[in-house]
Amino acid sequence: MATYILFENALEMLKNAYLASTLGLIAVSGIGLVAIALVEKDTPASKTQQHHHV
């Protein structure tokens, strides 16, 4: 049993890690944008929806 990783396997792992990190960053940034929008909507400056808790 060889202990080294074949080039194809390493390439596959790098590709999967890259895709996972990209999707993770997109998801986190989307959640962050939604959170910022909700905070801005619920600030007292808007005066329309004060004391509105989800």
C-alpha positions as CSV (number, residue, x, y, z in Angstrom):
1,M,0.0,0.0,0.0
2,A,1.6,3.2,-1.1
3,T,1.5,6.1,1.3
4,Y,1.9,8.9,-1.2
5,I,-1.2,10.5,-2.9
6,L,-1.5,10.1,-6.6
7,F,-1.6,13.3,-8.6
8,E,-5.1,12.7,-9.8
9,N,-6.4,12.2,-6.3
10,A,-4.6,15.4,-5.1
11,L,-6.1,17.3,-8.0
12,E,-9.5,16.0,-7.2
13,M,-9.1,16.9,-3.5
14,L,-7.9,20.4,-4.4
15,K,-10.8,20.9,-6.8
16,N,-13.3,19.8,-4.2
17,A,-11.8,22.0,-1.5
18,Y,-11.8,25.0,-3.9
19,L,-15.5,24.4,-4.8
20,A,-16.4,23.9,-1.1
21,S,-14.6,27.1,0.0
22,T,-16.1,29.1,-2.9
23,L,-19.7,28.0,-2.1
24,G,-19.1,28.6,1.6
25,L,-17.9,32.1,0.9
26,I,-20.9,32.9,-1.3
27,A,-23.3,31.5,1.3
28,V,-21.6,33.4,4.2
29,S,-21.5,36.7,2.2
30,G,-25.2,36.2,1.2
31,I,-26.2,35.6,4.9
32,G,-24.1,38.7,5.9
33,L,-25.8,40.9,3.3
34,V,-29.3,39.7,4.5
35,A,-28.3,40.4,8.1
36,I,-27.1,43.9,7.2
37,A,-30.3,44.6,5.3
38,L,-32.4,43.5,8.3
39,V,-30.4,45.6,10.8
40,E,-30.6,48.6,8.6
41,K,-34.4,48.0,8.2
42,D,-34.9,47.8,11.9
43,T,-32.8,50.8,12.9
44,P,-34.8,53.6,14.6
45,A,-33.9,55.9,11.6
46,S,-36.5,54.1,9.5
47,K,-39.3,54.9,12.1
48,T,-41.6,52.4,10.3
49,Q,-40.9,49.2,12.0
50,Q,-39.5,50.0,15.5
51,H,-39.3,47.2,18.1
52,H,-39.8,44.5,15.4
53,H,-38.1,41.4,16.4
54,V,-38.0,38.3,14.3
